[in-house]
Amino acid sequence: MASTRMSAPMRGVTLQLSRLSVRQDAVPKCITSSFARPISTSPSSRASAPLSTITTSASAPLHPIKPIEQQTVLATIHHFPSLEPLRFESYPANHLYLPTRRDILHRAIVYEGDMTRLGTASTKTRYEVRGSARKIRPQKGSGKARLGDKNSPMLRGGGVAFGPKPRDFSTGLQKKVYDLAWRTALSYRYRKGELVIVDNAIEIESPSAKLLKDIFDSHPWGGSTGRSLLITLEQRPLLEQALDAMGRSRQSLTWDEVDVKDLLELSRIVIERDALKNILLFHQEDLTHTALPWYKGMVRSSPPTELEAVPGWLEFRELMSVPAAERDEARIDMYESLASARWQEAADLPLDHPRKNELTISSLELSAQSKDLLAVSPRTFHGLSELRETETHHQRILLKTEAIEMRVQALRLRGKNEEADRLWQKAGDMRIDVEAAEADLYTIQGNQCAAQAEEFRRRGLHAKGDEQQRMAEEWFAKADALNEVEGEEVEEELFDEEIEQELLEESLEEKKADEKLETKAETNAAAEQKLEGEREDGTAQSNVEAKVESVPEKK
């Protein structure tokens, strides 16, 4: 029978080695195999067996176990949003490979919960309630209980006895314990494979809920696999707007807004590399034993460089950050400035440059969109009501016409000539309306100047009156010139319409003559066919009569 005194230390060594084998750079698993010892159980052999007879099956020498401060782990760095693996990056084991300590995590979560309690509940005592201090009824003689004033807590409307008052619920926790809880939570996610580190900024092109949903569906980030927490270095406005549209407002946080509970709440963590660096740098005071100022070593900004390289994306992000009520006005100014910048950039490029045509088309389309928006919501004009209405009408038609003409140019550059011709004809019709509105505007301005001239002359200011009269005549001359041009254009259109009508009538007459000739030819053909039929019938009848005559009569 084996000695329990001898076997107990062996079990302890085996257990210790088996625990150490799960660590990096630890003893290989083959060393943890059971130790061999003599099979003999005689008392003499037990008493005389030296410790040197105990052998192991390990053939390799034992390696020294590194302290956890010297160990490292590898983490995969991905690219957002494709999550394409880019490289491996080494992190200290005491940052991302700590053992799970439930007690430390519990203390940190309770500490954070106590810190977030407002503690603003408050009630009024009997001395704070408004009311008279008169005693309600006599002390004795009523047969009822004793009562004081109406502010008594026993009465309705009185004060509250032992009610809550504003207080601070926050509790204390050592900084080193809280830092350990942070790294323990990150290590727990890393061990389970639920810590996704991305190298670039977690930002999307536009605040589209459909786009973000497609990104989530392409990766196991939602649905049956649970939700994910997106931790960024700084504010990502387009990402936050898309998450708000999806009803997931708390799924995107900056690194300084996250707490330990957030790290453990959702199914996985998608974090920017710079944000992870700041978190680890901010929560390692228990390792360095020095208080690090917040500004030293921290990454301040991590802009989305790939999206910023897209022309106009920065302006678009700035536009989406404007409140919705002011967005239309800001959109007009932004479209105009961006169209001007792209037009200038295209003008500076050589003719054979591949981006020249693209920038020109984009500039024309942006200008057309800005004019459409300005036509829908025109800006404020100052002056008399009739003049303001006429100016508004003229500007609205002019902007619509210019927008159509710019779209025509863009379509011609794209090679869509048929659609461009159709829009160009529409723009020509609208140009006539623009000239008519402009003539009305000139007439109203002339009338206004004439009225001011009469007013000046009535007051004795003849010089100013003559000046206003000259201005009125100039406005009337401009209106007459536009009306003459419009009349000439109308006459040309009428002349063209008359020519088209004459050509149409001639074609109709030719068509009728052709139809008559075809009808006459068909009638003649039918008559000829009828005559031929009658001839054939007459020939057949004569043949029958000849045959009848040739047959002899029976006697």
C-alpha positions in Angstrom: 0.0 0.0 0.0 1.4 3.4 -0.9 2.3 5.8 1.8 0.0 8.9 2.0 2.9 10.9 3.4 4.8 10.3 0.2 2.0 10.7 -2.3 0.6 14.0 -0.9 3.5 16.2 -2.0 3.4 14.7 -5.5 -0.2 15.6 -5.9 0.5 19.1 -4.9 3.4 19.4 -7.4 1.2 17.9 -10.2 -1.6 20.4 -9.5 0.7 23.4 -9.5 2.3 22.4 -12.8 -1.0 21.8 -14.4 -2.2 25.3 -13.4 1.0 26.9 -14.7 0.7 25.2 -18.0 -2.1 27.5 -19.2 0.2 30.5 -19.1 2.3 31.8 -21.9 6.0 30.7 -21.9 5.1 28.2 -19.1 6.2 24.6 -18.6 5.1 22.3 -21.5 2.1 20.0 -20.9 4.2 16.9 -21.1 5.9 17.8 -17.8 2.5 17.6 -16.0 2.2 13.8 -16.6 2.1 11.5 -13.6 5.3 10.7 -11.8 6.6 7.1 -11.7 7.9 5.4 -8.5 8.8 1.9 -7.4 5.9 -0.6 -7.4 7.1 -2.4 -4.4 5.0 -1.9 -1.2 7.1 -3.8 1.3 7.8 -2.0 4.6 11.5 -2.3 4.1 11.4 -0.8 0.6 9.1 2.0 1.8 11.5 2.9 4.6 14.7 2.6 2.6 13.5 4.1 -0.7 15.5 7.2 -1.4 14.0 10.3 -3.0 16.3 10.0 -6.0 14.4 6.9 -7.2 11.4 9.1 -8.1 11.7 9.8 -11.9 9.6 11.8 -14.3 8.7 11.2 -17.9 9.9 14.6 -18.9 12.8 14.5 -21.3 13.3 18.3 -21.7 14.8 20.4 -18.9 12.5 22.7 -16.9 12.2 26.3 -18.2 11.9 29.2 -15.7 8.4 30.7 -15.5 8.4 34.4 -16.4 6.5 36.7 -14.2 3.3 38.1 -15.6 4.9 41.5 -15.8 7.3 40.2 -18.4 4.8 38.2 -20.5 3.1 39.5 -23.6 0.1 38.5 -25.7 -0.7 39.1 -29.3 -3.8 40.9 -30.6 -5.0 41.1 -34.1 -5.5 44.6 -35.5 -8.4 44.9 -38.0 -9.6 47.5 -40.6 -13.0 49.0 -40.2 -15.6 48.3 -41.7 -14.4 45.2 -43.5 -12.5 43.8 -40.4 -9.7 42.7 -42.7 -6.8 41.5 -40.5 -3.8 43.9 -40.9 -1.2 42.8 -38.4 -0.5 41.5 -34.9 0.4 43.8 -32.1 1.9 42.9 -28.8 0.4 43.9 -25.4 1.6 43.3 -21.9 -0.1 40.3 -20.2 -1.0 42.3 -17.2 -3.0 44.5 -19.5 -5.0 42.0 -21.5 -4.4 38.6 -20.0 -5.2 39.0 -16.3 -7.2 36.3 -14.5 -10.9 37.0 -14.0 -11.6 38.5 -10.5 -15.3 38.6 -9.9 -14.8 40.4 -6.6 -12.8 43.2 -8.2 -15.3 43.6 -11.0 -18.2 43.7 -8.5 -16.6 46.3 -6.4 -15.9 48.5 -9.4 -19.5 48.2 -10.7 -21.0 49.0 -7.3 -18.6 52.0 -7.0 -19.7 53.3 -10.5 -23.4 52.8 -9.6 -23.0 54.7 -6.4 -21.2 57.5 -8.2 -24.0 57.9 -10.8 -26.8 58.1 -8.2 -28.2 61.6 -8.1 -29.5 61.6 -4.5 -31.9 64.5 -5.2 -35.0 63.1 -3.5 -36.3 65.6 -1.0 -39.4 66.1 1.1 -40.6 68.8 3.5 -40.7 68.4 7.2 -43.5 69.9 9.3 -41.4 72.9 9.8 -41.0 73.5 6.1 -44.6 73.1 5.1 -46.6 76.3 4.7 -49.5 76.6 7.1 -50.7 78.1 10.3 -49.3 77.1 13.7 -52.7 77.2 15.4 -53.7 74.2 17.4 -56.5 72.3 15.6 -58.5 71.4 18.6 -58.2 71.5 22.4 -55.9 69.1 24.1 -58.8 67.5 26.1 -62.5 67.2 26.1 -63.1 66.2 22.4 -62.7 62.5 23.0 -60.3 62.3 20.1 -56.6 62.0 19.8 -54.3 64.9 20.6 -53.4 67.1 17.6 -51.1 70.0 17.2 -51.1 72.3 14.1 -52.1 71.4 10.6 -48.5 70.7 9.5 -48.5 67.5 11.5 -47.2 64.4 9.6 -50.4 62.6 10.7 -52.6 64.9 8.6 -53.0 65.1 4.9 -51.0 68.0 3.5 -48.7 68.1 6.4 -45.0 67.5 6.5 -43.2 64.1 6.1 -41.7 62.4 9.0 -38.2 61.0 8.3 -38.5 61.7 4.6 -35.6 61.6 2.2 -33.2 64.6 1.9 -30.6 65.3 -0.8 -27.5 63.4 0.0 -24.4 61.9 -1.7 -24.5 58.2 -2.3 -21.0 57.9 -3.7 -18.6 55.5 -2.0 -14.9 55.2 -2.1 -12.6 52.8 -4.0 -8.9 52.7 -4.2 -7.5 53.9 -7.5 -5.3 50.8 -7.9 -8.4 48.5 -7.4 -10.4 50.4 -9.9 -7.5 50.3 -12.4 -7.2 46.6 -11.9 -11.0 46.2 -12.6 -10.6 48.0 -15.9 -7.8 45.8 -17.1 -9.6 42.7 -15.7 -12.7 43.5 -17.8 -10.6 44.0 -20.9 -8.8 40.8 -20.2 -12.1 38.9 -19.8 -13.2 40.1 -23.2 -9.8 39.3 -24.8 -9.8 35.7 -23.4 -13.3 35.1 -24.8 -12.3 36.6 -28.2 -14.8 39.4 -27.8 -12.3 42.3 -28.1 -12.1 43.6 -31.7 -9.3 46.2 -32.2 -9.5 48.3 -35.3 -6.7 50.5 -36.6 -8.6 53.3 -38.2 -11.5 55.5 -37.1 -14.9 53.9 -36.6 -16.9 56.2 -38.9 -19.2 55.8 -41.8 -19.7 57.8 -45.0 -23.3 59.0 -44.2 -25.7 58.8 -41.3 -27.7 56.0 -43.0 -29.3 53.4 -40.8 -29.4 51.0 -43.7 -25.7 51.3 -44.4 -24.8 50.6 -40.7 -27.3 47.7 -40.6 -25.5 46.2 -43.7 -22.2 46.5 -41.8 -23.6 44.8 -38.8 -25.2 42.0 -40.8 -21.9 41.3 -42.7 -20.3 40.6 -39.3 -21.7 38.8 -36.3 -22.5 42.0 -34.5 -26.2 41.8 -34.0 -29.3 39.7 -34.0 -28.9 36.3 -32.4 -25.2 37.0 -31.6 -26.0 40.1 -29.4 -25.1 43.7 -29.7 -21.7 45.3 -29.8 -20.2 48.3 -28.0 -18.3 50.7 -30.3 -15.6 52.6 -28.4 -14.1 55.6 -30.3 -11.3 58.0 -29.5 -13.5 61.1 -30.2 -17.0 62.0 -31.3 -18.2 60.3 -34.6 -21.3 62.3 -35.5 -22.4 60.3 -38.5 -22.0 57.0 -36.7 -24.0 58.3 -33.7 -26.8 59.6 -35.9 -27.1 56.3 -37.7 -27.2 54.4 -34.3 -29.9 56.8 -33.1 -31.9 56.1 -36.2 -31.6 52.4 -35.4 -32.6 52.9 -31.7 -29.1 52.1 -30.4 -28.0 55.4 -28.9 -25.8 54.0 -26.2 -23.8 51.6 -28.4 -21.2 54.2 -29.4 -19.1 55.9 -26.7 -15.9 57.7 -26.5 -13.1 56.2 -24.4 -13.6 58.7 -21.6 -17.4 58.0 -21.4 -17.0 54.2 -20.9 -17.0 52.5 -17.5 -16.4 49.0 -16.3 -20.1 48.1 -16.5 -20.2 49.1 -20.2 -17.3 46.8 -20.9 -19.2 43.8 -19.5 -22.7 44.6 -20.5 -23.0 43.9 -24.3 -21.8 40.9 -26.3 -18.5 42.3 -27.6 -16.4 45.4 -27.8 -15.2 47.0 -31.1 -12.6 49.6 -30.1 -10.2 51.8 -31.9 -6.5 51.1 -31.2 -5.8 54.7 -30.0 -8.8 54.6 -27.7 -7.5 51.3 -26.2 -4.1 52.9 -25.8 -5.6 55.8 -23.8 -7.6 53.5 -21.6 -4.6 51.3 -20.7 -2.4 54.3 -20.2 -5.0 55.9 -17.9 -5.6 52.8 -15.8 -2.1 51.5 -15.0 -1.3 53.5 -11.9 -1.2 50.4 -9.8 1.6 49.1 -12.0 3.7 52.2 -12.4 3.0 53.6 -8.9 3.1 57.1 -10.4 0.2 59.4 -11.2 0.3 60.2 -14.9 -1.0 63.6 -16.0 -4.0 63.2 -18.4 -2.3 65.0 -21.2 1.0 63.1 -21.3 1.1 60.2 -23.7 -2.6 60.4 -24.6 -3.7 60.4 -28.2 -5.7 63.5 -28.8 -7.3 63.0 -32.2 -7.7 60.2 -34.7 -9.5 61.6 -37.8 -11.0 59.3 -40.5 -8.3 60.0 -43.1 -9.8 57.6 -45.7 -13.2 59.4 -45.6 -11.6 62.9 -45.5 -9.8 62.1 -48.7 -13.2 61.9 -50.4 -14.0 65.4 -51.9 -16.8 67.1 -50.0 -17.0 64.6 -47.1 -15.8 67.1 -44.5 -18.4 69.6 -45.6 -21.1 66.9 -45.6 -20.2 65.9 -42.0 -20.2 69.6 -41.0 -23.7 70.0 -42.6 -25.1 66.9 -40.8 -23.9 68.4 -37.5 -26.1 71.5 -38.0 -29.6 71.3 -36.4 -32.3 70.1 -38.8 -34.2 73.4 -38.7 -31.2 75.3 -40.0 -29.9 72.6 -42.3 -31.6 73.8 -45.5 -30.1 77.3 -45.4 -26.7 75.8 -44.6 -27.0 73.3 -47.4 -27.5 76.1 -50.0 -24.3 77.9 -48.9 -22.3 74.7 -48.6 -23.4 73.5 -52.1 -22.5 76.8 -53.7 -19.1 77.0 -52.0 -18.3 73.3 -52.8 -19.4 73.7 -56.4 -17.2 76.8 -56.8 -14.2 75.0 -55.3 -14.7 71.9 -57.6 -15.2 74.1 -60.7 -11.9 75.9 -59.9 -10.1 72.6 -59.3 -11.4 71.3 -62.6 -10.3 74.4 -64.4 -6.7 74.1 -63.0 -6.4 70.5 -64.3 -5.2 69.8 -67.9 -7.7 68.8 -70.5 -6.6 65.1 -70.6 -6.8 64.6 -66.9 -9.2 61.8 -65.9 -10.8 63.8 -63.0 -11.5 67.0 -64.9 -14.8 65.7 -66.4 -15.8 64.2 -63.1 -15.2 67.4 -61.1 -17.0 69.5 -63.8 -20.1 67.2 -63.6 -20.1 67.3 -59.8 -19.8 71.1 -59.8 -22.7 71.5 -62.2 -24.9 69.1 -60.2 -24.2 70.8 -56.9 -25.0 74.2 -58.4 -28.2 72.9 -59.8 -29.2 71.4 -56.4 -28.4 74.6 -54.6 -30.5 76.6 -57.1 -33.4 74.1 -56.7 -33.2 74.5 -52.9 -33.0 78.3 -53.2 -36.0 78.3 -55.5 -38.1 76.3 -53.0 -37.2 78.5 -50.1 -36.1 81.9 -51.4 -34.2 84.2 -49.2 -35.7 87.4 -47.7 -36.0 90.5 -50.0 -36.5 94.0 -48.8 -38.7 96.6 -50.3 -42.4 97.1 -51.1 -44.7 94.1 -51.1 -45.4 94.1 -54.9 -41.8 94.5 -55.7 -40.8 91.8 -53.3 -43.3 89.4 -54.7 -42.2 90.1 -58.3 -38.5 89.7 -57.3 -39.3 86.4 -55.6 -41.2 85.1 -58.6 -38.4 86.2 -61.0 -35.7 84.7 -58.9 -37.6 81.4 -58.5 -38.1 81.0 -62.2 -34.5 82.1 -62.9 -33.0 79.6 -60.4 -35.1 76.7 -61.9 -34.0 77.6 -65.4 -30.3 77.8 -64.4 -30.6 74.4 -62.6 -32.0 72.8 -65.7 -29.3 74.3 -67.9 -26.6 73.0 -65.6 -28.1 69.6 -65.7 -28.2 69.8 -69.5 -24.4 70.4 -69.5 -23.8 67.5 -67.1 -25.9 65.2 -69.2 -24.0 66.2 -72.4 -20.7 65.5 -70.6 -22.0 62.1 -69.7 -23.1 61.4 -73.3 -26.9 61.4 -72.7 -27.7 63.7 -75.6 -31.4 62.8 -76.0 -32.3 63.6 -72.4 -30.2 66.7 -72.6 -32.1 67.9 -75.7 -35.4 67.3 -74.0 -34.3 69.3 -71.0 -32.8 72.1 -73.2 -36.2 72.6 -74.9 -37.8 72.9 -71.5 -35.2 75.4 -70.4 -35.9 77.5 -73.6 -39.5 77.7 -72.7 -38.7 78.7 -69.1 -36.3 81.4 -70.4 -39.3 83.1 -72.0 -41.0 83.1 -68.7 -37.9 84.5 -67.1 -37.8 87.4 -69.5 -41.5 88.1 -69.0 -41.0 88.2 -65.2 -37.9 90.4 -65.6 -39.9 92.8 -67.8 -42.6 93.0 -65.1 -39.9 93.6 -62.5 -38.5 96.5 -64.6 -41.9 98.0 -65.0 -42.6 97.9 -61.3 -39.3 99.5 -60.5 -39.9 102.2 -63.1 -43.3 102.9 -61.6 -41.7 103.1 -58.2 -39.1 105.6 -59.4 -41.8 107.7 -61.2 -43.8 107.9 -57.9 -40.7 109.0 -56.0 -40.0 111.6 -58.7 -43.4 113.1 -58.2 -43.0 113.1 -54.5 -39.6 114.9 -54.7 -41.1 117.5 -57.1 -44.0 118.1 -54.8 -41.6 118.8 -52.0 -39.6 121.1 -54.2 -36.6 118.8 -54.7 -36.6 119.1 -58.5 -33.0 117.8 -58.9 -33.8 114.5 -57.1 -37.1 114.4 -58.9 -35.4 114.7 -62.3 -32.9 112.0 -61.3 -35.7 109.6 -60.3 -37.5 110.4 -63.5 -34.4 109.5 -65.6 -34.1 106.2 -63.6 -37.8 105.5 -64.3 -37.3 106.1 -68.0 -34.3 103.7 -68.0 -36.4 101.0 -66.3 -39.2 101.5 -68.8 -36.7 101.3 -71.7 -35.3 98.0 -70.4 -38.9 96.6 -70.0 -39.8 97.7 -73.5 -36.6 96.1 -74.9 -37.4 92.9 -73.2 -41.0 93.0 -74.4 -39.8 93.6 -78.0 -37.4 90.7 -77.8 -40.1 88.6 -76.3 -42.5 89.7 -79.1 -39.9 88.9 -81.7 -39.4 85.5 -80.2 -43.2 84.9 -80.0 -43.5 86.0 -83.7 -40.7 83.6 -84.6 -42.4 80.9 -82.7 -45.7 81.7 -84.4 -44.0 81.8 -87.8 -42.4 78.5 -87.1 -45.7 77.1 -86.0 -47.3 78.4 -89.2 -44.6 76.8 -91.3 -45.1 73.6 -89.4 -48.8 73.8 -89.9 -48.4 74.4 -93.6 -46.0 71.5 -93.9 -48.4 69.3 -91.9 -51.3 70.3 -94.2 -49.3 69.6 -97.3 -48.3 66.2 -95.9 -51.9 65.5 -95.1 -53.0 66.5 -98.7 -50.3 64.3 -100.1 -51.4 61.4 -97.9 -55.0 61.9 -99.0 -54.0 61.9 -102.7 -52.0 58.7 -102.1 -54.9 57.2 -100.4 -57.2 58.1 -103.3 -54.8 56.6 -105.8 -54.5 53.5 -103.8 -58.3 53.3 -103.6 -58.7 53.8 -107.3 -56.1 51.2 -108.1 -57.8 48.7 -105.7 -61.2 49.4 -107.5 -59.7 48.9 -110.9 -58.0 45.6 -109.8 -61.3 44.4 -108.4 -63.1 45.3 -111.7 -60.5 43.4 -113.7 -60.8 40.4 -111.5 -64.6 40.5 -111.9 -64.3 40.7 -115.7 -61.9 37.8 -115.8 -64.3 35.8 -113.6 -67.2 36.5 -116.0 -65.1 35.5 -119.0 -64.2 32.2 -117.3 -67.8 31.6 -116.5 -68.9 32.3 -120.2 -66.2 29.9 -121.6 -67.3 27.2 -119.3 -70.9 27.6 -120.3 -70.1 27.4 -124.0 -68.1 24.2 -123.4 -71.0 22.6 -121.7 -73.4 23.5 -124.5 -71.0 22.0 -127.1 -70.8 18.8 -125.2 -74.6 18.6 -124.9 -75.0 19.0 -128.6 -72.4 16.3 -129.4 -74.3 13.7 -127.4 -76.7 11.6 -129.8 -80.3 11.4 -128.9 -81.8 8.0 -128.0 -84.5 6.6 -130.3 
